[in-house]
Amino acid sequence: MGDFYIIQEIVMSLFKRIIVSCVVLLVSASCGAVEKDISKVDPVAMKRWQDMRFGMFIHWGPVSLTGHEIGWSRGNQTPIATYDQLYKQFNPTRFDADQWVRIAKETGMKYIILTTKHHDGFCLWDTKQTEYNIMNSPFGRDVVKELAAACKKQGIAFGTYYSTCDWHHPDFPRTSPGGQVSREKHNLDRYTGYLKAQVRELLVNYGPLITLWYDVPQEFNAQRGQGVIDFTRSLQRDIIINNRTGARGDFDTPEQKIGGFNRDRPWETCMTICQQWAWRPKDQMKSAQQCIQTLLQTAGGDGNLLFNVGPMPDGRIEPRQVERLKEMGDWLKKYGHAIYGTRGGPFKPGYWGASTCNEDKIYLFVMNWPKTGPLKVPILPMKVTKAALKPQGDVKMKRTEQAIELYVPQEKRNPIATVIELTVAGKAFDIPPVNFAPERKSAASGKQAKASNTFGNSEQYAPAKAFDQDPETRWATDAGTKAAWLEVDLGKEMTIGQAMIDEAWDRVHRFELQYKVDSQWKRAHAGTTLGAKKEFAFDPVTARYFKLNILEAVEGPTIWEMQLYEEK
């Protein structure tokens, strides 16, 4: 019996050691997996977000009392001391979170992102990290809490914008105006701790969130930024995070322009319905056509659109903006199936329009028809079995060796976008992306350029940036500029009959494209608004020098790209 107990004790001891070892191994393996994967986005969460395609961005705070831009006007149009005291007058008694969400829902938006803290440091929630928050305003209500609850109640996903930089916080190395002033005393590590504490509040108290949308990292490098991403994801594993912590993040964020076609890297265009992010009285607003076509071109490039409104000081979204959003919603009620849950392509967006696809369907959004004849769709490596006009109707289809010809009578074409549904014999997404028309090379690409004005005399915004065929660079002018010109030297005489001008921020109200003959400038084309990727044709002219003469603008004009096409 004694030997039995001794043997039993030995066996039990060995068994406990094995169990402990297994637990240690499992914990280590689990921790290792978390450490390995925590920086990677959850693919299910990413697909859910991409399927939504359309969201509302909201920039709001005490700055709305001034009508100037949020964050950036601190120390510019508004003295810092005055700006930082605006919250003491902020009492938006007509704020109604349920109404905001209803507007987003009626627009066809699937998620809302609220600027909980912009670069000015003011917080719209009951944070315990600073007194500079909404609870210490006359309003005294937790805006984030109310909006998060309204989103949950109405079935809209909720996310938060949180500025990586903070020009109000004493520990951040930079301050206003525009983060251009360095603080003598600062502590970036301590500020990072403050940032993480606030992020914890947002996720724990108001989550789960669809995304945490960071902005303007400035002093945050890739390593520090990745630390923020990992910390965020340790609190909510399935959250998606953008590319503005200093690290790469999960998706790109082209601002105030439509991103390029990209199926490999998720992206989201963020754009304003008017000029400013924050509310401004009588701000220039985009037309319904511009708004809807922006959404279609974005989805066609395989991106999401985060469309911004700036509520008024009383808490309401401006009625005229609501009416414009309703027009978008009405369009989506008819054609939303061609946007939600789709992927961009296979036809790349262009002057003609854009396309999306899902299962065995390809949706064409035709915005510009050929001057004569049918729309000629490139031959695909998969048979097109049917063509239909949406929301209802037939499309005459003719196959040739070079193209699929689609015929839609003029009276059945939609002035915003004619939607044609193609059915293919297979999975449409398996079709490799294809250009709808051969890519054209600009005659002005890389040529010498000059301008009447350059923002801050900075090389970053030099005239040549408008001719480098890089969609991420631009020519810009100083704030307050209401007229300007941009000139290019083609190096020799060329015959030009078409042009494309890609403007940022829709500031131009009147312009001329001119050419020089015998030292005299003559007009080739005249127009009013430009906007994103404006293409136009004109009677061909032969010249060496061409000029975009901006005769009237509401604010300093800025151009992403100007292309001129040679007639051959």
N, C-alpha and C positions, 0 to 999 in steps of 0.2 A: 504493500500500500504506500509506504514511504517513497519507494522508487517511482511509483505511478504519479504521485503528486509532484515529485521533482521533475519528471519528464513532462507532465502537464504544464508546469510553470515555465519550463524552457520553451515548450511549443507556443504557449500564450505570449511569452516575451518576444519570440521570433515573429509571431503573427502581428503583434502590435507594431514592431519595427517595420514590417512589410507595409502595413496599413499607413503608417506615418510617412514612409518613403513614397508610397503611391500618391498620398495627398500632397506632399511637397512637390512631387513631379507634376501632378495635375495643376496645382496652383502656379508653379513656375511656367508650365506650358501655356496656361491660360493668360498669365501676365505677359508672357512673351508675345502671345498672339495679339493682345491689346496694344502693347508697345509697338508691335510691327504694323498693325492695321489702323491705329487710331488716327493717323494722318490721312487715311484714304476715305473717300466718300462712300457711303452705302449706295450701291448701284440701284437698289429698289427705290430709295429716297430720291436719287437723281432722276430716275425715269418718271417718278410721280410728279416732280417739279417740271420736267420738260413737257410732259403731257398737258400741263396747265396752260402753258404758252403765254398767258396774258395776266398781268398783275397791276395793281395800283400802288404807286409811290406817293407818299405824303410828306411834304416838307412844311413844318409849322412850328410856331413858337412865338414868344414875345416880339420877335423881329417883325411880325406881320403888322404891328402898330405903326411901323415906319414906312412900309411899302418897299423896303430895300431888300437886298439879297441876304439870306440867312448865313451867318458866320462871316462871309467875305466883306460885308459892309461894316463890321466892327473895326473901328480905327480908320475907316475910309469915309463913307458918307456919314456915318454916325460916330462921334467920339467914343472912345472905349468906356469912359466913366458913365456916359449917358446910356450906351448900349447895355452895359451890365446892370443897370437899374430898371430896364424896361419891364422886367417881370413883376415889379411892384405895381404896375398899372395894368397888368394882363388879366382880364376877367372875361373870357369868352363864354358868356352865359347861354349862347345859343348852340353850343357844342352838343351834338347828339351822336354818340358812337353808333347807335343802331341805324341812323340815317346815313352816315358815311358808308357803312357796310352795305346797306340797301342800294346805294348809288353804284358802288363797285359791282355788286351782283347783277344789277340791271344793265350794266355796261358789258357784261360778259366776262368780267375779270374773275379769276379763280383764287387770287391771294392778294394780301395787302402787306406792304412794308412801311412802317412808320419810323420817321426820324426821331428816335428816343433821345439822342444827344448828338447835336451837330458840333462843328469845330468851335462854336462859341461856348461849349461846356454846359449849357443849360439842359436840365433833365426833365422829361415829361412824366416821370414816375416818382413814386414815393421811395427814393433811394435813401439809404442810411449812410452813404459815403460822403455826401456834401449837402449843405443847406441851400445850394443854388439849384432849386428844383420847384416844380409846379405846386407842391404842397405849401410853399411859402409865398405864393402869389395870392391875390384876392380871390382867385378861382378856387384854389385849395382842393382840387379833385385829381385823382390819379388817372390821367388820360390813358396810359398804357393799359391799366387794369380794365377800364371800361371798354376800350377798343378790342382787347383780347377776348373779353367775355362776349361782346357782340359778334365777333367773328366766329367764335365757337357755336353760338346760338344759331347763326344763319348759315353755317356750313362753309365758311370761307377760311382758307389757311392764313395764318398770321405769322409775320416775321418782323424783325426789328433791325433798323439801321442804327449803327453805333460808330461814331467818328473815332478812328484810331488816334488821330491827333486831338489836342485839346488846348486851344490858345488862351483859355481862361485859367486852367489849372497851374498853380505855381511850380509844380515839379516837371511839367513838360518843357523841353528845351527851347521851344519857339512860341512867339505870341503874335498878336495882331500888329499891323494889318497884314492879312493874308499869310500868316505864318512866316513872314520875312524877317522878323525881328528876333534876335537871339537873346535869351535870358542869361544874365550873368550867373545866377544861381539856379540850379535845377537838379533833379534826381530822376533819371529815366527809369531806373529799377523800381523806385518807389511809385512812380506814376504807373508803371506796368502792373504793379500790385493793385493799385486803385482801379485800373481798367478791368482786371480780372474779377475783382470784388463786385463791380457793377454788372459785369457779364453774368456772374453767378446769380445775382438778383433777378436779372431779366429771364434767365432760363428756368430758375427754380420757381419764381413767383408768377411768371406769366406764360411759361412754356406748356407743352412742347411747341417749338417754333419751326416753321418751314425752313427758314434761313436766318443767319445772322450776317448782315450786310455791313461790312466794315468800310472805312473810307479814309483816304489821304494818310498813309503811314508816316511820311516825312522821316523822322529819326528812327523808325522801326526798320531794321534790316531783315533779310530773309530768315535768319535764325530766330530773332525775337518774334517775328511774325508767325513763324511755324509754331513757336511756343504758345502763342495765343490761339492758333487753330487747334492744337492738341488739347489745350485746356478746355476750350469750348466743347470739343467733341467728347471729352471725358465726362462732361455733364449731360450731354445728349448725343448718343451715338449716331443717330440718323439725321442730324442737322447737316445742311449744306452751307458752305462758306465761300464767299467770293475771293477775289484776287487782290484785295486792298489792305491786307495786314502787313505787307512787306514780303510775304511769301506768295507762292503761286496760287494756292487755294484750289477750289473745285471748278470754278467757271470764270470766264472773262467778262468784262463789263464795259463795252464801248459806250461812251457817253455823248449824248446829243447827236448821235449818228447811227445809222444802221450798220451792224457788223457785216463782215464779209462771209461768204458761204463757208461753213465749217461743220462737218459732221464728226470730226475727231475730238474736238474740245468744246464742251458746252459753253454757251455764252448767253448774255442777256443785255440787250440795248436798254439803257435808261435814258429817258427823254421827257422833256416838259411839254405840256399841252399849250403853254404860253411861252414867254421868253425866260422868265425867272423861275427858279425852283420855289422860292417863297412868293407869296401873293404880292402883286403890285396892281394898283388901280389902273384900269384901261390898258392892261398889258396886251400886246399883240397875241392873238390866239390862232392856232392852226385851223385850217378849214377841215370840214368833215372828210373831204377827199384826201388831204394830207394825212390825217389821223389814221384812216382805215388803210390807206396804201402803205403807211409805215408799218402797221401790224402785219400786212400781207408779205411785204418784202422781208421783214424780220423772220417770220415763220418760214418763208421760203428759203432763207439762208440757214435754217435749222436753229434759230435762236428764240429766246423769249423776249417779250416786250414788257418793261416795267415803266408804265406811263404815269407821269407825275402831275398831281394837282397841289395847289397851295391854298389851303383854307384861309378865309378872311379873319380879321381880328375878333369878330364875334363868334367864331367857331363854325360857321357854315362854309361849305364849298360853294364858290361863287356860282349863282344861278346860270349864267351863260356857259360856264364850264360844264355844269350838270347837263344842260341841253346838248352840248357837243358830245359828251359821253353817251347820252341816250341815243344819239344818231349812230354811234359805234355799236351800241347794244342792239339796236334794231337790225343793223346789217348782220350781226353775228347770230341773231335768232334764225335768219334764213340760211346762213352759210357756215355757222360755227363748226359743223361736222368736218369741214375741210381744214380746220385750224387745230382744234383740240385733239390730242392723242395722235398727231401726225408727226412725220419727220420732213425736213426740208429736202427739196429735189424731187425727182432726179435732175430736172432742168434747173440750172443755176439762175438766180435772179438777174434781171437785166432791164434795159429800157422797155422791153416788151411786157414785162411783168414778173411773176414768180410762180413757183409750184410747190405743192406738198404731196405727200403720199402716205398711204396706210393700207395694209393688206394688198388687195389686187387693184387698188384705185390710185390714180394720179389726178390731182386737182390743179388745173391751170387757172391762174388769176391774170387775165389778159387786160393790161392797163393801156397799152398803145398798140393799135392794129396797124398793119401795113397800109400805106397810102392807097394802094390798089391790090386787088387780088386777095387770096385766102391767107390765113395764118399757116405758115409752113413749119411744122414740128419736125425736128431731126428724127431720123430713123432710129429706133431703139432695138437692142438685142433681145427684145421680148415682144411678142405680138400684141398689138392693140386690137382688142376684139369689139370695142364699142366706144362711142363718144356721145355724151349727153350734155345738154345745157341745164344749168341749175338756176333756180330751184326746180324748174321743169321745162322740158322741151327737147327736141332732137337737134343734133348737129350733123350736117352733111360731112362725110369723111371720105377722102380719096387718097389712095396710096400710090405713090410714084417711086421710082428707084432712089430719088434723092430725099424725099420727105413725105410726111403725112400731112395732107392739106385739109384744113378745117374751115368750113364755111358757116358763118353766122351773119344773117342779114343785119344791116345797120340799125334797124328799128328794134332789134332784140339785144343789142349790145348795151351793157351797163356802163354809164360814164365813169364810175369809180373803178370797177373791175368786173369783167364778164367772166363768170365761173363755168369752166368746162370740166366735166368728169370723164376721164379716160379709164376704161377697164382693160387690164392687161392679163395675159395668160400666165400668171405666176405672182410672186411677191414683188411688189413695185420697189420696195427698198433695196432689193438685190440688184437693181439696175445701177451701174456705175454712174456717178454724176456727169452731166454733159452740158456744155454751153449751148444755149438756144441758138446763138448766132456766133460766127467766128469772132474771137477777141480782136479788138482793134488797137493798134498802137497809136498813141497820141503823137502828132507831129511836134508837139511842144515839150515832150518828155526830155528832161535833163538839160533844157536850153536855158540860156542866160535870161534873168528876169530882174525887174526893178519895180518899185511901188512908191506911191506918194507918202506912205506912212507904214511903219513897222512897230508892232507892240513893244514898247520899252527899248527900241533899237536892238532887240535881242535876236541873235542868230537862230535861236530856236523857232522863231516865227518869221523868218526871212521870206521874201517873195519867192525864192527858188523852191520853198517847201510845197508850193501849190503846183509844181511841175515835176515832182520827183516820183510820181506814181506810187507813193507810199500812203496808204489810207490812214496811217496813224500820225501824220505830220500835217501842219497847216500854216498858211500865211494868216497873220492876225494884225489888227490895227489897234491903236490906243483907245481906251475907253473914252466915250464922248465923240468919237469920229462919226460924222454924219454923211461924208462924201469922201471917196478915195478911188484910186485907180491902180490896176495891176497890169504890167506890160511884160510881154515875152518877145524875145528875138529868136526867130526860127533858124537864123543863120543863113538862109537863102530864101528866095521867093518860092512860095508853095501855094497851090490852089486849095482853099479850105471851104467846105460847104456844110460842115456839122461841128457841133461843140457839145461838151458836157461840163457842167460846173456843179461841184458838190459843196454846198454852203453849210456851215455850222450855224445853228441858232436862228435861222430864218430872219435875219435882220434887214436884208435888202428889200427896198420898196420900189426902186426904179433903177434900171441899168441899161447900158448899151454895150454891145460887143463891136469894137471898132478896128479898123485896119488903116495902115498908113500908105498913102500914095502921094509922091512928090511933096513930102514934108507936111502933108495935110491929113488929118484924121477923118475918116469917113465911117458912116454907120453901116454895119453888116446886118445887125439884128438889134431889136429893142424889146424890153420886157419889163415886167413889174417884179413879182416875187421870184426868188430862185429856189431855195430849199435844198433838200437832199437829192443829189444826182439828177439835176435838171438837164435834160437833153433837148436840143433844138436844132433844126435844119434851116438853112437860108440859101439864097442864090449864091453859088460859089464865087469867091473873090480871090484874087492872086496878090499876095503881099508877103513881105518878110516880117513885118512887125504887127502884132495884134495886141489889143488892150481891152481889158474889162473895165469899163468906166462906170463906177457906182455913183449914181447921181443923187440918190436919197436912201438913207438907212436910219433905222431907229436907234442904233447903237453901233459901236465899232465893228465893221464887217470882218468876217473871218472865213477863209476858203480852204477846205480840205484839199481839193484838187480841181484843176482846170485843164481840160483836154481839148485839143483841136484835131480834127480828122481830115486828112488829105483826100481830095477827090482824084480818083485814078481811072 
